[in-house]
Amino acid sequence: MKNMKIGVACSPGLAVEKAYILREPEIPADLGSIQPDQVEQELGKLNGALEKSIGQIEDIYRKALQTAGTEEAKIFEAHRMILEDPIFREGMENAIKDCLLTAGHAIAKTAEEQAAVFESIDDAYLRERAADIRDIGNRLLYNALGIEIKDVSSLNESVILVAHDITPSLMATIDREHVKGILAEVGGATAHTAILARNMEIPAVLGASGILSMIKDGETLILDGGKGEVEINPDEAKIAQAYEKIEKTARIKKELRLIKDIESRTKDGRRIELAANIGVPSDTGKVLEYGADGIGLFRTEFLYMDRICAPCEEEQFEAYKKVLRDLDGKPVIIRTLDVGGDKEIPCLNMEREDNPFLGYRAIRICLDDTELFKTQLRAILRASVYGNALIMFPMISNVEEVVKAKKIMEEAKAELERKGQEYAPDVKVGIMVEIPSTAVAADLFVDHVDFFSIGTNDLTQYILAVDRGNTRVSHLYNCFHPALIRLLKNVVEASESRKGVFTGMCGEMAGNPLATLLLVGLGFTELSMSPGSILKVKKIITSVDTAYAKRVAEHVLGLASAEEIEAYLKGELKALGLDYLLEL
């Protein structure tokens, strides 16, 4: 059978093994109701299921520490917190007491209601949390019904796991020696299952709708986690080619590790900082593992997610302090709260909007709710004495917003001084350039900021009038569009006009090896990306000189379409013998 593009490419790599199909346990269609005199009995079943589930999650957490690492194991701390959440428990108890449902019915109903809340959110990361709620709900339900939970921790042969849903808790307990690939009908690139797969370096394709009807247990598969493809029952020649590619990729990755501690400089000595994007403090492990020069984007909104109340100043202070200490003097750009648009945070009780991307979000919320804003600013400022912190304001559309935000920051400093709390007085302040008005008028901002960081994800979306989440128009979304590249050039030139002001990039484009030559040639001095992309980008930077990169950028600026630009850049990488980096 030919290669089929069947799902979402979630974790790169090839796997060639037999399919091991996991079937979902049978759940009664009608979980039933009870009589009033059975309420206490069902509450007892619920409590027993909760206690057993918490114990299992604690075991899974310990296993995850060994199989996936400290950072990924924290996923299961969040699972335990949900199980211990009094609101979640109360919802199930009320369903038993008020609606006279069985414990199993109450669990299924409450978990689905909670999952539906997250599923309705536009933000991909938050939407994927619905899968975590269902994972927890299923565990509770199985325990309440006495159904044995599937175990793949001790397989006796190498396989590719195939299932409708491979949950995070199942991922954490898999036998890494024998599970060579993951294939599931549901899930996406931001699902916790995908995150675990990437960090465990297991190729994964999720969102492969209907795949269970195409594959039989024991059939040989070639799974390509970087392309979202699978081949069923390939011939011997295809299998040999796949094994050859697997061996080649392993060699390349090993060679890239050799440049981890080499400075990111062009051949003529120009320094370009390669930083990492993170979402939670525990992500610093990967940042250091790949030799990042710092953190170019700390998405602080992740501290506000999956919880019923906003984090207090002390909790935020401890989070920022940990990151700054871990980075040991390397720069850490902390973006202030960026919610709204495709990031709805349940604990902030935000109203739904018809057009959230152009609505009440990010800095607009913070300038309105100054106490929420100052709480975060005080926490960042207090933590600044433990490292090299920089503050970045998101979603800036005019100079007045920067002036107001800096004024509120001065008020936060004054409050700390009155309390006798220490902070670094010289914290640099920058803005995220993600709105076309700011990119076009970047020269008007240079007297008010220390740096620009371009968020290409939203900037591309806004300048092309394309909702990247809308499948009917998403094919029009392309960061290599000539209009976007001209805007990038404009921002860099504005920063170069003022001594001490620099321009970085923290959008997906920064970690795309196809864009590296162009970005170096345009004059970027800092690029921030997923930690796993750093060595690929560094390899390109250290292989060329600035003059060559500038010639590439000048040629790109003369091309009329994204297709021409991409083809030209691929050709340049091929001429340098570096096009293999596009396949890693």
C-alpha positions, 0 to 999 in steps of 0.5 A: 500500500502507498504512503498515506497522509493520515493524521497530524505529525506530532513527533518526528522520526520513523518506526518500522514494526508490527501493529499492536492494537489497543481496544477500548474496554466495553462500557455499558451504554446505560450506566443507570440511576438509583433509588434515594436509599442507594445514595450513600452506597454510590457515594462510597463507590465514588470515594473508593474510585477517587482514592484508587485513581489518586494512588494509580496517578501517583504510581504513574508519576513515579514511572514518568519520572523514569521514562519521560523526565521531571518536566513531563512527569508534572503532567500527572501532578496536574492530573492528581490536582484535578482528582483532588479538586473539590469542585470536580468532586462536588459535581460528581457528588451532586449528580449522585445526590440530586440527579440520583445517578450511579457513581459511574454515571455521575463520573461520566456525566461530570467529566464530559461536562468539564471536557466540553468546557475546554473543548469549546475554547479556541486555543489549541493547547487548552482545547487539548486539555479536554483529552486529559479530563477524559483520561482522568474521567475514564480512569475513575469510571473504570475503577468505579465499575471494576474494569481492569486498566490496560497495561503496556509496561511489559511487552515482549516484542517491538511494536507500534501502538495503535488505538483510538486514543493513547492517553497521557497516563498510558504513555507514561507507563509504556515500555520504551524498549519495545514501543517504537511508534504511536498511532491514534485516531484522536489528538493533536500536536499540542496534546500531552500525549504528543508532548510526551512522545516528543520528549521520549523521542517516540515517533507519533501520528495522532488525529488519524481518523478511522485508522483502526478500520484500516489496520489489523493486529500484527500487520507491519507498518512504516510510521513517519511521525514527521510527515503524519504518514503511515504505510501498511504492509510495505514491501521489503525494499521499502522496509530496507529504505526506512531502516537506512533512513532511521540509521542516518537520522540517528547519526545526524542527531549525534553529530549535531550534539557535538555543536551544543556548546559551540557559540552561535556565530557566523563564519565571520564572527557575528553573534546570533543568540539562539534562545528557547520558548517555554511555557512552564518553569519545568521546561528549563531542563530542555532549554539547558539540554540543547545549549540555548543562550537564554529564554526568548519567550516565557509564555506566562499564561500557562501559569494561569491555565487548568485552574479555578483561580489566578496565581497569586503574586507569591506563586508567580514570584517562585515560578519566575525565580526558578527559571531565572536561577536555572538559567544562571544569568542568561537572558530570560524574556518574560512575556506578561499575561497574553490571554484572549484571542485563541487563549481563553483562561477559565479562571479569568471568567472571560466573556466569549466574543464574536471575533476574539483575535481582534478583541479584548485580549493581552495588554488590553486586559492588563491595562484595564485590570491594573491590579491583575497586571501589577500583581504579575509585574511585582512578581517578575520584578522581585524575581529579577534579582535572581537572574537576567530578566527582561519584560515583554508586553504582548499585543501592542498596537500603539505607542500609548499602550507602551507608555501606559504599561511602563507607567503601571510598572513604575507604580509596581516598583514604587509599591515594592519600595514601600514594602522594602522588597528588592528588585533589579532597577534596570530590567529591560522592557520590550514589546512583542511585534505581532500587529501590522500597525506596530511593524509598519510604525516600528520607528515610532516605538524605538525611543520607548523600548529596549527590544522588539520580539516578532511573533510571526504566528499572529503577525502572519495571520493578521497581515494576510487576513487568514485565520490559521485555525480555519481549515478552509483558508489555512492553506493561505497562511504562509510566513514566507509571504513577501509582505511579511518579509518586508515587514520583518525588514522594516522592524529590524531597520527601526531597531538598528537606528537606535543604539542598544535596541535589538530585534529578535523573533519568537514565532514558529518561523524562528525555529524553521531551518528553511528561514534561517539564512533569510533571518540572518541576512535581514539582521536578526540578532536573537531567534527563539524557538522550541529547544529541539530546533536550536541545534539545526538552526545553529548548524546553518548559522555556523556554516555561513558568513554574514555577507552570504546571508545578506545576499540571500535576503536581498534576493528573497526581497525581490521575489514575488511569491511565497512559493518562489521564496521557499523554492529558492531557500531550499535550493540554497540549503541544498547547495550548502549541503544542509537541506537534510536538516529540513527532514529532521 
